[in-house]
Amino acid sequence: MIFKDQLNNYIELVNAQLSSYLDYEKGHNNKLIESMKYSLFAGGKRLRPILALASYDLFGKDIHEVMPYACALEMIHTYSLIHDDLPAMDNDDYRRGKLTNHKIYGEGIAILAGDGLLNYSFEIMLDNALKHKDMYSHIRSIKEIANSAGINGMIGGQIVDLESENKAIKEETLNYIHMNKTAALITAPLKVGAIIGGAREEDIKCMEEIGLNLGLAFQITDDILDVIGDESKLGKSIGSDMEKHKSTYASLFGIESSIERVEELTDNVNSLLKPYSDKSNFLLELSNYLMKREF
């Protein structure tokens, strides 16, 4: 299957399952579900669930085994975006070309929609784990996702990012922000796909290394696009990092050096995937596709 066909196939599978999870009968919490759906189906790339499915396909036999975790990761990612956009955080009016959640539903409901997606993601994963007599790989996967999203992962990176506004920070601090705020939740799906797929420990470690390289490359690309990106294609304002006086790879090292760093990290991903031969073609093409997006 060619890359774009496989990509669209993964997206269709994820969207169908997400729709199933949010197929609630109308009730007292209808506005909450509506708000959750608004952001969850606002046109995201589905990168994190795609990575989980693609990693699983390297090792497993039935992709539906990993689907609850793939969807949970997308819910966690979406909750983080809803909260990031709030006035107390990044104060953004648009996300993916649409008004942000709090602009449509108000701050209170937006906060609860984010909370709802986060909690529901763990309900989904735990419900699935309880269906299996041998729960070890499932509990391990849930722990992996919790760690990646928590105080030593995404949230840990977010707090340092907030504290670093209007400050000149060192490369070490910037790397901490990027590796935790972004790369942690890109590494998790690759590891979880391998764990649920029954991979060997050395393969799970390899998926972790791939995720760390890919995640950092992804965030540096975001830094670059915030300077030279096309606002109409990105669906959000550019120049926000400069307005908030945030240190980024682009501001610390310049656009050219940042692009070179993305290329280096992508080469690392490609080298790590080579031992998996043709089975890794999709992930190889995906890493290069992400490197070249919009610039």
PAZASE-975914 format. One record per residue (C-alpha): residue in one letter; x, y, z; residue number from 0. Coordinates in nm, 2 decimals. Last residue first. Layout:
! residues N
> A; X; Y; Z; NUM .
...
This chain:
! residues 295
> F; 0.89; 2.46; 0.44; 294 .
> E; 0.53; 2.35; 0.49; 293 .
> R; 0.58; 1.99; 0.60; 292 .
> K; 0.92; 1.86; 0.50; 291 .
> M; 1.03; 1.69; 0.82; 290 .
> L; 0.68; 1.54; 0.88; 289 .
> Y; 0.68; 1.37; 0.54; 288 .
> N; 1.03; 1.24; 0.60; 287 .
> S; 0.93; 1.08; 0.93; 286 .
> L; 0.61; 0.94; 0.76; 285 .
> E; 0.80; 0.79; 0.48; 284 .
> L; 1.02; 0.59; 0.71; 283 .
> L; 0.72; 0.50; 0.93; 282 .
> F; 0.54; 0.36; 0.63; 281 .
> N; 0.84; 0.18; 0.49; 280 .
> S; 0.90; 0.00; 0.83; 279 .
> K; 0.78; -0.34; 0.72; 278 .
> D; 1.01; -0.32; 0.42; 277 .
> S; 1.33; -0.36; 0.63; 276 .
> Y; 1.29; -0.35; 1.01; 275 .
> P; 1.67; -0.31; 1.05; 274 .
> K; 1.64; 0.02; 0.87; 273 .
> L; 1.42; 0.19; 1.12; 272 .
> L; 1.69; 0.32; 1.35; 271 .
> S; 1.88; 0.47; 1.05; 270 .
> N; 1.57; 0.65; 0.93; 269 .
> V; 1.50; 0.80; 1.27; 268 .
> N; 1.86; 0.92; 1.29; 267 .
> D; 1.83; 1.08; 0.95; 266 .
> T; 1.52; 1.26; 1.07; 265 .
> L; 1.72; 1.40; 1.36; 264 .
> E; 1.99; 1.53; 1.13; 263 .
> E; 1.73; 1.68; 0.89; 262 .
> V; 1.56; 1.86; 1.18; 261 .
> R; 1.90; 1.99; 1.30; 260 .
> E; 1.98; 2.12; 0.95; 259 .
> I; 1.64; 2.30; 0.95; 258 .
> S; 1.73; 2.46; 1.29; 257 .
> S; 2.07; 2.57; 1.16; 256 .
> E; 1.91; 2.74; 0.86; 255 .
> I; 1.63; 2.91; 1.07; 254 .
> G; 1.85; 3.06; 1.34; 253 .
> F; 2.02; 2.90; 1.64; 252 .
> L; 1.85; 3.06; 1.95; 251 .
> S; 1.55; 3.22; 1.78; 250 .
> A; 1.47; 2.93; 1.55; 249 .
> Y; 1.54; 2.67; 1.82; 248 .
> T; 1.29; 2.85; 2.04; 247 .
> S; 1.31; 3.10; 2.32; 246 .
> K; 0.97; 3.26; 2.39; 245 .
> H; 0.93; 3.63; 2.39; 244 .
> K; 0.55; 3.59; 2.39; 243 .
> E; 0.52; 3.79; 2.07; 242 .
> M; 0.81; 3.60; 1.93; 241 .
> D; 0.65; 3.27; 2.00; 240 .
> S; 0.32; 3.39; 1.86; 239 .
> G; 0.48; 3.48; 1.52; 238 .
> I; 0.23; 3.27; 1.33; 237 .
> S; -0.14; 3.26; 1.39; 236 .
> K; -0.33; 2.93; 1.34; 235 .
> G; -0.47; 2.72; 1.06; 234 .
> L; -0.13; 2.61; 0.94; 233 .
> K; -0.21; 2.64; 0.58; 232 .
> S; -0.36; 2.99; 0.60; 231 .
> E; -0.08; 3.10; 0.83; 230 .
> D; 0.19; 3.00; 0.59; 229 .
> G; 0.50; 2.92; 0.80; 228 .
> I; 0.82; 3.13; 0.82; 227 .
> V; 0.86; 3.22; 1.19; 226 .
> D; 0.61; 2.99; 1.37; 225 .
> L; 0.69; 2.73; 1.10; 224 .
> I; 1.05; 2.71; 1.23; 223 .
> D; 0.94; 2.65; 1.59; 222 .
> D; 0.69; 2.39; 1.47; 221 .
> T; 0.98; 2.22; 1.28; 220 .
> I; 1.18; 2.22; 1.60; 219 .
> Q; 0.88; 2.05; 1.76; 218 .
> F; 0.85; 1.77; 1.51; 217 .
> A; 1.23; 1.71; 1.50; 216 .
> L; 1.23; 1.67; 1.88; 215 .
> G; 0.94; 1.42; 1.86; 214 .
> L; 1.10; 1.22; 1.58; 213 .
> N; 1.43; 1.19; 1.77; 212 .
> L; 1.26; 1.09; 2.09; 211 .
> G; 1.01; 0.87; 1.92; 210 .
> I; 1.28; 0.67; 1.73; 209 .
> E; 1.47; 0.62; 2.05; 208 .
> E; 1.16; 0.49; 2.22; 207 .
> M; 1.08; 0.26; 1.93; 206 .
> C; 1.43; 0.12; 1.96; 205 .
> K; 1.37; 0.05; 2.33; 204 .
> I; 1.05; -0.14; 2.25; 203 .
> D; 1.25; -0.33; 1.99; 202 .
> E; 1.52; -0.42; 2.25; 201 .
> E; 1.25; -0.53; 2.49; 200 .
> R; 1.10; -0.77; 2.23; 199 .
> A; 0.77; -0.68; 2.07; 198 .
> G; 0.44; -0.83; 2.17; 197 .
> G; 0.22; -0.59; 1.96; 196 .
> I; 0.08; -0.43; 2.27; 195 .
> I; 0.43; -0.33; 2.38; 194 .
> A; 0.54; -0.22; 2.03; 193 .
> G; 0.23; -0.01; 1.97; 192 .
> V; 0.28; 0.13; 2.33; 191 .
> K; 0.64; 0.23; 2.26; 190 .
> L; 0.55; 0.41; 1.94; 189 .
> P; 0.25; 0.57; 2.10; 188 .
> A; 0.46; 0.69; 2.40; 187 .
> T; 0.74; 0.85; 2.20; 186 .
> I; 0.51; 1.12; 2.04; 185 .
> L; 0.36; 1.21; 2.38; 184 .
> A; 0.71; 1.25; 2.53; 183 .
> A; 0.84; 1.44; 2.23; 182 .
> T; 0.61; 1.74; 2.27; 181 .
> K; 0.61; 1.90; 2.62; 180 .
> N; 0.88; 1.66; 2.75; 179 .
> M; 1.15; 1.66; 2.49; 178 .
> H; 1.07; 2.01; 2.38; 177 .
> I; 1.08; 2.17; 2.72; 176 .
> Y; 1.39; 1.98; 2.83; 175 .
> N; 1.56; 2.07; 2.51; 174 .
> L; 1.49; 2.44; 2.57; 173 .
> T; 1.63; 2.41; 2.92; 172 .
> E; 1.95; 2.25; 2.79; 171 .
> E; 1.98; 2.51; 2.51; 170 .
> K; 1.99; 2.79; 2.76; 169 .
> I; 1.71; 3.03; 2.84; 168 .
> A; 1.67; 3.40; 2.78; 167 .
> K; 1.35; 3.49; 2.96; 166 .
> N; 1.02; 3.66; 2.86; 165 .
> E; 0.84; 3.32; 2.88; 164 .
> S; 1.06; 3.05; 3.05; 163 .
> E; 0.82; 2.98; 3.33; 162 .
> L; 0.54; 2.89; 3.09; 161 .
> D; 0.77; 2.65; 2.90; 160 .
> V; 0.89; 2.50; 3.22; 159 .
> I; 0.53; 2.43; 3.32; 158 .
> Q; 0.45; 2.28; 2.98; 157 .
> G; 0.75; 2.04; 2.99; 156 .
> G; 0.64; 1.89; 3.32; 155 .
> I; 0.28; 1.87; 3.18; 154 .
> M; 0.40; 1.68; 2.88; 153 .
> G; 0.63; 1.44; 3.06; 152 .
> N; 0.75; 1.41; 3.42; 151 .
> I; 0.44; 1.58; 3.56; 150 .
> G; 0.21; 1.37; 3.34; 149 .
> A; 0.14; 1.29; 2.97; 148 .
> S; 0.43; 1.07; 2.91; 147 .
> N; 0.40; 0.90; 3.25; 146 .
> A; 0.03; 0.83; 3.20; 145 .
> I; 0.09; 0.69; 2.86; 144 .
> E; 0.36; 0.45; 2.98; 143 .
> K; 0.14; 0.35; 3.28; 142 .
> I; -0.14; 0.27; 3.04; 141 .
> S; 0.10; 0.06; 2.82; 140 .
> R; 0.23; -0.13; 3.12; 139 .
> I; -0.13; -0.20; 3.23; 138 .
> H; -0.20; -0.34; 2.89; 137 .
> S; 0.12; -0.54; 2.86; 136 .
> Y; 0.05; -0.69; 3.21; 135 .
> M; -0.32; -0.76; 3.17; 134 .
> D; -0.31; -1.14; 3.10; 133 .
> K; -0.68; -1.22; 3.15; 132 .
> H; -0.77; -0.94; 2.91; 131 .
> K; -1.11; -0.76; 2.92; 130 .
> L; -0.99; -0.55; 3.22; 129 .
> A; -0.73; -0.38; 3.00; 128 .
> N; -1.00; -0.25; 2.76; 127 .
> D; -1.20; -0.09; 3.04; 126 .
> L; -0.88; 0.05; 3.17; 125 .
> M; -0.78; 0.21; 2.84; 124 .
> I; -1.13; 0.36; 2.77; 123 .
> E; -1.17; 0.49; 3.13; 122 .
> F; -0.82; 0.64; 3.10; 121 .
> S; -0.91; 0.83; 2.78; 120 .
> Y; -1.24; 0.94; 2.95; 119 .
> N; -1.05; 1.12; 3.22; 118 .
> L; -0.83; 1.32; 2.98; 117 .
> L; -1.12; 1.40; 2.74; 116 .
> G; -1.35; 1.51; 3.03; 115 .
> D; -1.08; 1.73; 3.18; 114 .
> G; -1.03; 1.90; 2.84; 113 .
> A; -1.41; 1.94; 2.80; 112 .
> L; -1.43; 2.07; 3.16; 111 .
> I; -1.17; 2.34; 3.09; 110 .
> A; -1.36; 2.44; 2.77; 109 .
> I; -1.69; 2.44; 2.96; 108 .
> G; -1.55; 2.70; 3.21; 107 .
> E; -1.37; 2.91; 2.95; 106 .
> G; -1.66; 2.97; 2.72; 105 .
> Y; -1.82; 2.74; 2.46; 104 .
> I; -1.72; 2.88; 2.13; 103 .
> K; -1.42; 3.10; 2.21; 102 .
> H; -1.32; 2.85; 2.48; 101 .
> N; -1.29; 2.57; 2.22; 100 .
> T; -1.07; 2.76; 1.98; 99 .
> L; -1.22; 2.91; 1.67; 98 .
> K; -1.14; 2.71; 1.36; 97 .
> G; -0.84; 2.72; 1.12; 96 .
> R; -0.66; 2.43; 1.29; 95 .
> R; -0.67; 2.62; 1.62; 94 .
> Y; -0.78; 2.98; 1.65; 93 .
> D; -0.83; 3.24; 1.92; 92 .
> D; -0.52; 3.16; 2.12; 91 .
> N; -0.46; 3.27; 2.48; 90 .
> D; -0.14; 3.07; 2.53; 89 .
> M; -0.20; 2.98; 2.89; 88 .
> A; -0.44; 3.17; 3.12; 87 .
> P; -0.64; 3.28; 2.81; 86 .
> L; -0.70; 2.91; 2.72; 85 .
> D; -0.54; 2.77; 2.40; 84 .
> D; -0.30; 2.54; 2.59; 83 .
> H; -0.60; 2.39; 2.78; 82 .
> I; -0.79; 2.29; 2.46; 81 .
> L; -0.46; 2.17; 2.31; 80 .
> S; -0.38; 1.95; 2.61; 79 .
> Y; -0.73; 1.79; 2.60; 78 .
> T; -0.67; 1.72; 2.23; 77 .
> H; -0.34; 1.53; 2.30; 76 .
> I; -0.51; 1.33; 2.57; 75 .
> M; -0.80; 1.24; 2.34; 74 .
> E; -0.56; 1.14; 2.07; 73 .
> L; -0.36; 0.92; 2.30; 72 .
> A; -0.68; 0.75; 2.42; 71 .
> C; -0.77; 0.68; 2.05; 70 .
> A; -0.43; 0.50; 1.99; 69 .
> Y; -0.47; 0.32; 2.33; 68 .
> P; -0.81; 0.19; 2.24; 67 .
> M; -0.69; 0.09; 1.89; 66 .
> V; -0.40; -0.13; 2.00; 65 .
> E; -0.57; -0.46; 1.98; 64 .
> H; -0.77; -0.35; 1.68; 63 .
> I; -0.45; -0.37; 1.48; 62 .
> D; -0.46; -0.75; 1.48; 61 .
> K; -0.13; -0.92; 1.40; 60 .
> G; 0.14; -0.75; 1.59; 59 .
> F; 0.51; -0.65; 1.55; 58 .
> L; 0.57; -0.39; 1.29; 57 .
> D; 0.19; -0.32; 1.26; 56 .
> Y; 0.19; -0.21; 1.62; 55 .
> S; 0.44; 0.07; 1.54; 54 .
> A; 0.22; 0.19; 1.26; 53 .
> L; -0.10; 0.18; 1.48; 52 .
> A; 0.07; 0.37; 1.76; 51 .
> L; 0.22; 0.62; 1.53; 50 .
> I; -0.11; 0.68; 1.36; 49 .
> P; -0.27; 0.74; 1.71; 48 .
> R; -0.01; 1.01; 1.78; 47 .
> L; -0.03; 1.18; 1.44; 46 .
> R; -0.40; 1.21; 1.42; 45 .
> K; -0.35; 1.51; 1.19; 44 .
> G; -0.62; 1.71; 1.36; 43 .
> G; -0.93; 1.84; 1.18; 42 .
> A; -1.16; 1.98; 1.45; 41 .
> F; -1.31; 1.64; 1.54; 40 .
> L; -1.17; 1.62; 1.89; 39 .
> S; -1.22; 1.99; 1.95; 38 .
> Y; -1.59; 2.00; 1.88; 37 .
> K; -1.64; 1.65; 2.01; 36 .
> M; -1.54; 1.75; 2.36; 35 .
> S; -1.76; 2.06; 2.34; 34 .
> E; -2.06; 1.85; 2.23; 33 .
> I; -1.99; 1.60; 2.51; 32 .
> L; -1.99; 1.88; 2.77; 31 .
> K; -2.30; 2.04; 2.63; 30 .
> N; -2.48; 1.70; 2.64; 29 .
> N; -2.40; 1.64; 3.01; 28 .
> H; -2.77; 1.63; 3.12; 27 .
> G; -2.85; 1.37; 2.85; 26 .
> K; -2.83; 1.31; 2.48; 25 .
> E; -2.73; 0.96; 2.39; 24 .
> Y; -2.35; 0.93; 2.36; 23 .
> D; -2.16; 0.83; 2.04; 22 .
> L; -1.83; 0.97; 2.17; 21 .
> Y; -1.65; 0.63; 2.18; 20 .
> S; -1.79; 0.53; 1.84; 19 .
> S; -1.68; 0.86; 1.68; 18 .
> L; -1.33; 0.80; 1.81; 17 .
> Q; -1.34; 0.45; 1.66; 16 .
> A; -1.44; 0.58; 1.32; 15 .
> N; -1.19; 0.86; 1.33; 14 .
> V; -0.91; 0.62; 1.42; 13 .
> L; -0.99; 0.37; 1.14; 12 .
> E; -1.03; 0.66; 0.88; 11 .
> I; -0.70; 0.81; 0.99; 10 .
> Y; -0.51; 0.47; 0.96; 9 .
> N; -0.66; 0.42; 0.61; 8 .
> N; -0.57; 0.78; 0.51; 7 .
> L; -0.21; 0.72; 0.60; 6 .
> Q; -0.20; 0.38; 0.43; 5 .
> D; -0.33; 0.54; 0.11; 4 .
> K; -0.09; 0.83; 0.14; 3 .
> F; 0.21; 0.59; 0.18; 2 .
> I; 0.14; 0.34; -0.09; 1 .
> M; 0.00; 0.00; 0.00; 0 .
